[in-house]
Amino acid sequence: MALHRHLDRCALSANTIKAYRARVRAYGAWLAAHARDHPDAFVDQVGAEAAVTAWRRHLVATKGSPSTVNQALAAIDLLYETGAAAYG
């Protein structure tokens, strides 16, 4: 996956890289469970924004921690920036 290759080259701590990978997996699992609601999450910007917004709402409702939510959103931003097509 392009994201994993990118993370391997980043100057991030091992813990941050591990957390980003976990957040991307969590997003993928959430998307799989909500595929009917977000079939276009990797099709265009509108679909991506709708899916990420819904996932953010889910995180806020279930996790609560602002730092967890912010880290998850940073990981997903990186996912889309580095080539979501390779993921989706």
C-alpha positions in Angstrom: 0.0 0.0 0.0 1.3 3.5 -0.9 0.6 4.7 2.7 2.8 2.0 4.2 5.6 2.8 1.9 5.2 6.5 2.7 5.2 5.9 6.4 8.3 3.8 6.1 10.1 6.8 4.7 8.7 9.4 7.1 10.6 10.9 10.0 7.9 9.7 12.5 8.3 7.7 15.6 7.7 4.0 15.5 4.7 4.5 17.8 3.2 7.1 15.5 3.6 4.9 12.5 2.0 2.0 14.3 -0.9 4.2 15.4 -1.4 5.5 11.9 -1.5 2.0 10.5 -4.0 1.0 13.2 -6.2 4.0 12.5 -6.2 3.3 8.7 -7.2 -0.4 9.4 -10.0 0.9 11.7 -11.2 3.2 9.0 -11.2 0.4 6.5 -13.2 -1.9 8.9 -15.6 0.9 9.6 -16.0 1.6 5.8 -16.6 -2.1 5.2 -19.4 -2.1 7.8 -20.9 1.0 6.3 -20.3 0.3 2.6 -23.9 0.8 1.7 -23.8 4.3 3.1 -20.4 5.3 1.6 -19.8 3.4 -1.7 -18.0 6.4 -3.1 -15.5 6.9 -0.3 -12.6 6.4 -2.7 -14.4 7.6 -5.9 -14.2 11.4 -5.5 -13.7 14.2 -3.0 -17.4 14.5 -2.1 -17.6 10.8 -1.3 -14.4 10.9 0.7 -15.5 13.9 2.7 -18.8 12.4 3.5 -17.2 9.1 4.6 -14.5 10.8 6.7 -17.1 13.1 8.3 -19.3 10.2 9.2 -16.3 8.3 10.6 -15.3 11.3 12.7 -18.8 11.5 14.2 -18.5 7.8 15.0 -15.1 8.3 16.6 -16.4 11.2 18.7 -19.4 9.2 19.8 -17.3 6.1 20.7 -13.8 7.2 21.6 -14.3 10.7 23.0 -10.6 11.6 23.2 -9.8 14.6 21.0 -6.2 13.4 20.5 -7.4 10.0 19.3 -9.8 11.6 16.9 -7.2 14.1 15.6 -4.6 11.3 15.1 -7.2 9.2 13.3 -8.1 12.1 11.0 -4.4 12.8 10.3 -3.8 9.2 9.4 -6.8 9.2 7.0 -5.8 12.5 5.4 -2.4 10.8 4.7 -4.2 7.8 3.3 -6.1 9.9 0.8 -3.0 12.0 0.0 -0.8 9.0 -0.7 -3.1 7.2 -3.0 -6.4 5.9 -1.7 -7.0 4.1 -4.9 -4.3 1.6 -3.8 -6.4 1.0 -0.7 -9.9 1.0 -2.0 
